[in-house]
Amino acid sequence: MSWKFDNSSPIYMQIMEQIKKMIARGELNPGDRVPAVRDMALTAGVNPNTMQKALSELERAGILVSNRTAGRFVADLGENSGKLKIDSGFRLTKNYVDGMRELGFNDNELLDSVNNYIKM
């Protein structure tokens, strides 16, 4: 896992998003064991409490499940597994579109920009 953080949002939320992306890309699959909090915190370079908060929030969201004796695991999201990828993509699209509109791009210019980038 390569961890990258910025000042755009709290670190625990960025950790959550990165774990969601890993699940959406298939790097973490249902039933996979998630490393221990301290191990993940060490590799990410964050406080264990920050990592604990992120993992607890993912549990609350039903993305991870906990087994007291065995640790945390990626939940089987069943029919909702594709939703995680779609939701992540929607957030990225929203950020892009909002940023472009702040720069003054209209919808046609925005679409042209995307099309030009894809053709590169």
C-alpha positions as CSV (number, residue, x, y, z in Angstrom):
1,M,0.0,0.0,0.0
2,S,1.3,3.4,-1.0
3,W,-0.2,6.1,1.2
4,K,-0.5,9.7,0.0
5,F,-2.1,12.5,2.0
6,D,-2.8,16.1,1.4
7,N,-4.5,19.0,3.3
8,S,-7.8,18.7,1.4
9,S,-9.6,16.7,4.1
10,P,-9.0,14.9,7.4
11,I,-6.4,12.1,7.1
12,Y,-8.8,9.5,8.4
13,M,-11.2,10.3,5.6
14,Q,-8.4,10.1,3.1
15,I,-7.5,6.7,4.5
16,M,-11.1,5.6,4.1
17,E,-11.2,6.7,0.5
18,Q,-7.9,5.0,-0.3
19,I,-9.1,1.7,1.2
20,K,-12.4,2.0,-0.8
21,K,-10.4,2.6,-4.0
22,M,-8.3,-0.5,-3.3
23,I,-11.6,-2.5,-2.9
24,A,-13.1,-1.0,-6.0
25,R,-9.9,-1.9,-8.0
26,G,-9.9,-5.4,-6.7
27,E,-6.7,-5.1,-4.7
28,L,-8.7,-6.0,-1.7
29,N,-11.4,-8.6,-2.1
30,P,-14.3,-9.8,0.1
31,G,-12.9,-12.0,2.9
32,D,-9.4,-10.5,2.7
33,R,-7.9,-9.8,6.1
34,V,-6.9,-6.1,6.7
35,P,-3.6,-5.7,8.4
36,A,-3.6,-4.7,12.1
37,V,-4.2,-1.1,13.0
38,R,-0.6,-0.6,14.3
39,D,0.9,-2.1,11.2
40,M,-1.2,0.0,8.8
41,A,-0.5,3.1,10.8
42,L,3.2,2.5,10.7
43,T,3.2,1.9,6.9
44,A,1.0,5.0,6.3
45,G,3.0,7.1,8.7
46,V,0.0,8.1,10.8
47,N,-1.1,7.9,14.4
48,P,-2.7,4.5,15.3
49,N,-5.7,6.4,16.6
50,T,-6.2,8.0,13.2
51,M,-6.1,4.6,11.5
52,Q,-8.4,3.1,14.1
53,K,-11.0,5.9,13.4
54,A,-10.8,5.3,9.6
55,L,-11.2,1.5,10.0
56,S,-14.1,1.9,12.5
57,E,-15.9,4.2,10.1
58,L,-15.5,1.7,7.3
59,E,-17.0,-0.9,9.7
60,R,-19.9,1.4,10.4
61,A,-20.4,1.7,6.7
62,G,-20.5,-2.0,6.3
63,I,-17.3,-2.1,4.1
64,L,-15.3,-3.9,6.7
65,V,-16.3,-6.5,9.2
66,S,-14.6,-7.3,12.5
67,N,-14.0,-10.6,14.2
68,R,-12.7,-10.1,17.7
69,T,-10.2,-12.9,17.6
70,A,-9.2,-12.8,13.9
71,G,-9.2,-9.1,13.0
72,R,-10.9,-7.1,10.3
73,F,-11.9,-8.3,6.9
74,V,-13.3,-6.8,3.7
75,A,-17.1,-7.4,3.8
76,D,-18.9,-9.3,1.0
77,L,-20.8,-6.4,-0.5
78,G,-22.8,-8.7,-2.8
79,E,-24.8,-6.7,-5.3
80,N,-23.4,-3.5,-3.8
81,S,-19.8,-4.3,-4.8
82,G,-20.0,-2.3,-8.0
83,K,-21.7,0.6,-6.2
84,L,-18.4,1.3,-4.3
85,K,-16.6,1.8,-7.6
86,I,-19.5,3.9,-9.1
87,D,-19.6,6.1,-5.9
88,S,-15.9,6.7,-6.0
89,G,-16.0,7.6,-9.6
90,F,-18.9,9.9,-9.0
91,R,-17.0,11.8,-6.3
92,L,-14.0,12.2,-8.6
93,T,-16.2,13.4,-11.4
94,K,-18.0,15.9,-9.1
95,N,-14.7,17.3,-7.9
96,Y,-13.5,17.7,-11.5
97,V,-16.7,19.3,-12.8
98,D,-17.0,21.6,-9.8
99,G,-13.3,22.7,-10.2
100,M,-13.8,23.3,-14.0
101,R,-17.0,25.4,-13.3
102,E,-15.1,27.5,-10.7
103,L,-12.6,28.2,-13.5
104,G,-15.5,29.5,-15.7
105,F,-15.8,26.5,-18.1
106,N,-19.4,25.9,-19.4
107,D,-20.7,22.4,-20.0
108,N,-19.6,22.2,-23.6
109,E,-16.1,23.4,-22.9
110,L,-15.9,20.9,-20.0
111,L,-16.9,18.0,-22.2
112,D,-14.4,19.2,-24.9
113,S,-11.7,19.2,-22.3
114,V,-12.5,15.7,-21.3
115,N,-12.7,14.4,-24.9
116,N,-9.4,16.1,-25.7
117,Y,-7.7,14.5,-22.7
118,I,-9.0,11.1,-23.5
119,K,-7.7,11.4,-27.1
120,M,-4.2,12.2,-25.9
